[in-house]
Amino acid sequence: MPVAKNCLALCYRKNTKDMKNFIYLAFMSLIFSMTTSCKCDSHKGGVSGGWIVDRFDDVKILRYNVDGFDRLSLGDKLYLYYLSQAALSGRDVIYDQNCRYNLAVRRTLEAMYEANRDGHKTDKEADSTQWRAFEKYLKKVWFANGVHHHYSNDKFAPEFGEKYFDSLIMLTPSNMLPLDYGAQGELVRMVKRVIFDPAFLHSRLNQKAGVDMLLSSACNYYDGVTQHEAETFYAEMIDHNDPTPVSYGLNSRLVKENGRIFERTWKSGGLYGAAIDKIVYWLTKASEAGNSQQKAILNSLIAYYRSGDLRRFDQYNVLWVKDTVSRVDFVNGFIEDYGDPLGHKASWEAMVNIKDEEATRRTEIISEAAQWFEDNSPIDAKYKKEKVKGVSAKVITAAILGGDCYPATPIGINLPNADWIRKEYGSKSVTIQNITHAYDEAARGNGFNEEFILRPEDIKRKEQYGQLAGNLHTDLHECLGHGSGKMALGKKGGELKNYGSTIEEARADLFGLYYIADPKMMELGVVPSEDVYKTEYSSYVMNGMMTQFCRIRFGKDVEEAHMRNRKLIAEWCYERGQADNVIEKAVRDGKTYIVVNDFDKLRALFGELLREVQRIKSEGDFDAARHLIETYAVKIDPTLHREVLDRYARLNIEPYAGFINPVYKPVMESGEIVDILVEYPTDYIGQMLEYSKNYSFLPSKN
Ligand code: ZN
């Protein structure tokens, strides 16, 4: 389920499965597209405007509103409350999945923090600086669910010294430390190595060609297994004649012990069993509070968590995808495989949400016309679906974020991931509007538009229609783009390997870009003006060719699939349109600007590229995928990169954002819950420490 954001967004996607994704988040996206509508200075000055509750490093923490919660029936409120508890109960899992040392490191740092925070105020300025650096490091670990950056996957570099670490640990009582990891000496040595040795586990996810991606990645999905061994293991397991294949390897760690390779399954009584049992406990409560359809869905999910049987997971998904009417819905499970270099293993994530009935009308209109879009798409007729099925789309309000969706979160989701279920039963696609709204609000007046957009008319268009355009592009990407097209006979979808995610995201993005400018959109009444697609086109190519580089460290390549996809599309169109000056790189006073001069021709180029990208996917043309991506999507011009980073730094905008969750409080009367109230805390550190205290169910070593 990815999200595609126009600007930003990252829909998350699976490498090998057909159309999926999540849309991760959107940090920037928002920044880009949404950022601008009013000139109040709520962002620049720090934590202000009410939306930003904390800022550190390259991150800001926002709050989000859960509009509509108060209007839910008590039954729905209870259902939501129990699901929210289930969503928080798997938090430890994602830490351990991201790196085997994360839980021990987090707990050690938290113990040091709590033992020293009252006493750190010293008259020595150096100590105070070190303390702030220590606190910042811990905030980053919480944000990333581990010691690696959530987006770049690089290990964090501490800005405090080992000596300072030693001085804090000396003042930390042993009984506060996670000694279930090992004796204190061993624990401290390991934690220090993880934090201070830059070469040790330096990347969470390494997908560079030519290296063993498993041995060089710090993620914890494989233990002692080489890439070749894992590939062989799954190649032998996969039954290509099975019309309803399970998602092989989705819910397990693959380990090698005494020469034998086998899966340790994540289930009750298995790996992560203690956390899964808590999740099951709350899902059971939710089941008791739900209607008959909700009960059936949850009981099916519970049966899967208890057994670890992936057939049961599919059964659950079939029931889940059919429920398009519940006001309160959820995601809970091992869902997305972006964190596994081989794309088998899924990270644990959760989200509970409320349907936004009014905004959903927009996506329903688009979805109802799905077949028209498919029939009129610029792709080769032989790769069009004769019948587009079950595209359900809605706009939702996130009510709680958990696991891999917290604190950084997608702005859209499209599930389930299994291709055969999508084909037979359709998928649910959502746009998470209160999250995008929070981004927009937090970004208002941050100076981004004035710095990067050359023409006043483009700024004006973006201020008027940027938010709508971004939402519509996400709708099209999620509701229709991923679900469009079909494979050539005999092709399964895994042929593009490490280039598969980028090609899939490009396909969905191009579908959205092509159609947002179609007269059909005005006919359907969802696009009020041509300015909507124009602002999307301008923002998209500017982001793809330039502004998104602000999220990449100088000297590094573009790695992430959504970023690659955007660069690929923008650069390809720039080159193809050069003779007609369709997209212009303008330089004024030493600053580079990306300007769209011919919107019609740009749309034609999007259509042309969509046709080719669909062909590549349908035919599994690995060489063509590699050529496109390596030519247009990976390398950044260092001069432009430096310029973007400098201009961005002067704006003082954090390129990433995440969220603090609301808190749901039951109101009791005579032992019964008679209402649930929602509160909006603003203390990021407080929430993290509270979660670590109340929702931490796994041992430090798993
Ligand atoms: Zn996507």
Residues whose N, C-alpha, C, O or C-beta is under 5 A from the ligand:
A	BS01	ZN	P2 V3 A4 C11 Y12 K20 N21 F22 E505 A508
